Amino acid sequence: MTGAQPFSVTLLCDPMDANLDIGLLLAVSFLEKSIVRNSRIGGKWGKEEKTIPYFPFTAGESFKMELLCEHQQIRVLLDGRQLCSFTHRVQPMQRVTALQISGDIKLTKVA
């Protein structure tokens, strides 16, 4: 797994200014085998959530990630299996309008 670089998936409230509120930052670290979730409201980061049932990623392997925005939470599915969830902190959730994906990742489809 040498050379596996981190990547992140971010749900932004303003696509033109990433310094504003963030509905969800999902940061994947291969080195730490962690998936950290957090949000930023009014310039302040909230409490990090790190609990995951398993670390599903393998460097160089493809995967399908789904973010399901439900009434109370965002559920994160990986290859059809629930990985974790994140309770909405940004209210109303409709303020979240943009998706940002960064890091060492090759996108094949965004739907």
N, C-alpha and C positions, 0 to 999 in steps of 0.2 A: 504494500500500500504506500510505498514511498512516493513522494511527490504529489499526493492527493491534496489539492488546495481547497480551502473553505469556499462556500458559496452562500448567498442569502436570497430570500424572497421577501419583498417588502410591499405592504399595502399602504399607499400614501394618501393623505388627504388633499395634497396639492401637487400635481405632477411637475409644476414649474419651480417648486421650492421644497426640496427634500428636508429642509431644516424645520418645516412646520410639523403639525401632528402626524403621527404614524399609527395607523390602526393595528398593524402587526408587523414585527420584524421577526423572521424565522431564519436563524443563522445556524448553518451546519458546519461542524468542525470534525474532520476526519481524525486529526491528531488526538483530540479529546473524546472522540466518539460521542459527540453531544449535539443536541438540537435545542438551541435556546430560543425561547419566545418572549417578546416584550412589546410594549407600546410606549409612545412618547406623547404626552399631552401638555400643552402650555410650556414646551421646552424642557420638561422633566420626564426622565425615564421612570417607568414603574418597576414593580418587582419582577425579576426574571423568573420564568418557569422553565425548568430543565427536565422534569420527569418524563421518561419515555420507556415503553415496555421492551424495546429492542432498538439497536442501531441498524437501520435497514440498508445503508448505502455501502457500495463497494466501488472503489476508484475504477473508472473506465467502463462501468456497467450502466446500462440505460435503466430508467425507471419512469413511472407515470405518477405524477403528484397531482392530487386534486384538493382544492380548497373549497369546502362547502360552507357557504355563508348561511347560517341558520339564524333563527330568531334571537337566541341568547349567546351564540358562540360560532366560531369558525372551526369546523372539523377538518383535520388534515389526514387525507388518505394517501397511502403509498402502495401502488400496485394493487389497489382495491381493498387493502387492509387498513383499519383505523390505526393511526400512529399516535395522534394526540389531538387535543382540542384547546381552544383559547377563547375564554369568555370575552365578549366585546367590552372594551374600555372606552373607546371613542363613541360618543353618543351625539346625534343619531348615527348609525352605521353608514347611512347614505352619504356622509361627509367623505368617506373613503372612495376615491375615484380613480386611482391609478395603481398599476402593478409595476414593480421594478425588480428585475432579476439581475444579480451581479455575482462576479466571481468566476471560478474556473468551471464553467458549465456550458454544454452545447445544447441549445434549444432545438427541438425538432418540430414542436407544435405548441401553440398557445391558443386555447379555445375558451 
